[in-house]
Amino acid sequence: MKRKVKKMRKLKVICFSFILYITCFSIGTVAASAAESEDIGNFNFKMIRPENQIGDTGYFNLKMKPSQKQTVQVEMSNITDKEVTVEIALNSAKTNSNGVLEFGPTVFKEDASLKYNFKDIVKGPETITIPAKQKIPLNLEITMPADSYDGIITGGIQMQVQKSKEQLEKEKKEKQIVNRYAYVLGMVLKETDTEVKPELEFSKFYPELANYRNAVFVNFSNVRSEFLNDMTVDMQVMKKGSDEVLYDTKKTNMRMAPNSMIDFPVEMNGERMEPGDYTGHVLVTSGDQKWEWSNDFKITKEDADKYNAQDVTLVQERGFNWLLIALIAGGVILVVGLVYFVVRMTLNKKAASKKRKKKTVKK
């Protein structure tokens, strides 16, 4: 019986996920085609390589010295007949839950191991206005820490067309979903050639939602000032004291930014979150490096109730209001019955009328 219920639930999850995917894909396609001609074609940029550039990379990769100050430039070109204002955002590199590096603005917190924040080292204007059909430089001021630093400081420069007040008001009024496109240019700063090996530190397991679905997350950090490449995460969740794996996942080819954390999820496959004591186990590998942690954690009733109420797959299951369905079904039956009664009465009247006419003709 349990297997049948699980299969039905899994089928519901798959169906719902497919519908959700198709809906989101449709919305995203429309929004992208509308925004593509609006933002991305208004300007372009060219990185001006300074003398201390390392290698022929498509991003700033600079060899610096302690306390060094340097201005680097990005050539901004307006290819339209109107002036264009571009928003500039400077961000330290972070790691998202898929093990992908983020160089643009995010909601992710800074890791406690981050000694020098990219935003404190590199400064630039919040906006830059490019006259029609012209090129102007975007100046970025770099000020390195006074102390010698092993490893790298890295982040990104995001460039995005600023929307006019009219556009913002129109989108707000019409409640449009519009994808905005942006250029992101990376920057890596280093002072020494000393090799720094990535090192991971475990923080915790905890329950939450992943893509609006019940999940358990593991949080760990790369506490060194170097990228971690080719990372594989293998994670399992069991009831405390049991060897039976309830939920598991494995993901490969991930990366972590220097001095950043990751919140990596294992989803519960459409199942309800149950309160209780659990054990999480995770194995992380990268080349010849390996880290393995097992730790107990608790799901409280409050957490379970909160996340079950928000899980979209469970909301779909709970979405059947049987009282409402019964009332609707009753209403439909009543309407059908009334229609049948009226039609039957009309036909009977017509039949009776025909009989009377026949009797009259016979007389």
C-alpha positions, 0 to 999 in steps of 0.5 A, a space after each residue: 500500500 505504501 509503495 502505491 501511495 509513494 508511486 502515486 505521489 511521485 507521479 503527481 510530482 512529475 506531472 506537476 513539475 512538468 506543468 510548472 516547467 512548461 509554464 515557466 519556460 513559456 513565460 521566460 521565452 516571451 520575456 526574453 524576446 521582449 527584453 533582448 531588443 531592449 537591453 542587450 543591444 544598447 551598448 557593449 564593452 571592451 576590457 582594456 588590458 593593463 601591463 600587469 595582466 596575466 595571460 590572455 584571458 577574457 577577464 582582468 587577471 592582475 598581478 598586484 603589490 601590497 598597497 598598490 593603487 591602480 586604475 583599470 578601464 573598460 571601454 563602454 560603447 553606445 551603439 544607439 541614437 540615444 544616450 544610454 545610462 548603465 548601472 554598475 555593480 561590484 560584487 565579491 564572488 560567491 557560490 550558489 547551491 548548484 556549485 556555480 560561481 556567481 559574480 553578479 549581485 546575489 542574496 548570498 551572505 559573505 563567508 566568515 573566512 572572507 578577509 578582504 571583500 572585493 567591494 572594499 578593494 575595487 571602487 567604481 561609479 554606480 552609473 555611467 551615461 554614454 552619449 549616443 554613438 560614442 565610446 567612453 571609459 569606465 574607470 575602476 580604482 583598485 587599492 590593494 591591502 597593505 599586508 602581503 596576501 597569498 591567494 586571490 581576491 576575486 569578484 565581478 563588475 556587472 553592467 546593465 542598462 538602467 530602465 527609465 521611470 516610464 518603463 518601471 511604472 509600465 511594468 509595475 502597472 501591467 505586472 509584467 515578468 521581464 528578464 533583464 540582461 547584463 554583462 558581467 566582467 570578472 576580476 582576479 587580483 593576486 600578489 604572490 605565486 605562493 600555492 594555496 590549496 582549498 580547504 573545506 569546513 563543515 557548518 551544519 545540516 538543516 531543513 528548508 525549501 529548495 525550489 519550493 520543495 521540501 529539502 535538507 541542506 548541508 552548509 559548508 565553506 571554502 575557507 581558503 583564498 583559492 578556487 575549488 574546482 571539479 567538486 563532487 558532493 555525495 549526500 545522504 539523509 537517514 533517521 538517527 540511529 538507522 542505516 536506511 537512506 531516506 533521501 540522497 543525491 550526488 552532483 559533479 563538476 561543481 566549483 566554489 569561489 574563494 572564501 565562500 559558502 555553499 548551501 547544497 540541497 537534497 530534495 525530499 521527492 514530494 514527500 511530507 517533511 516529518 518532525 524528528 531526529 536525523 543524521 546527515 552524511 556528506 562526502 566532498 571530493 576534488 582531485 586528490 582532496 577529500 572531506 567527509 562529515 556526518 552530523 545529527 540534526 533535528 526537524 521540529 514540528 514548527 519547521 515541518 508544518 511551515 515547509 509542508 504548507 509551502 511545498 508546491 507539490 504538497 499544496 497541489 495534493 491539498 488543493 482538492 477541496 472536497 466540500 467545494 467539489 461536492 457542492 459544484 458536482 451537486 450544482 451541476 447535477 441540479 442544473 442538468 436535472 432542471 434542463 432535463 425536466 424542462 426539456 421533458 416537459 416541453 416534449 410532453 407538451 408538444 406530444 400532447 398538443 399533437 394528439 389534440 390536433 389529431 383528435 380534432 382532425 378526426 372529428 
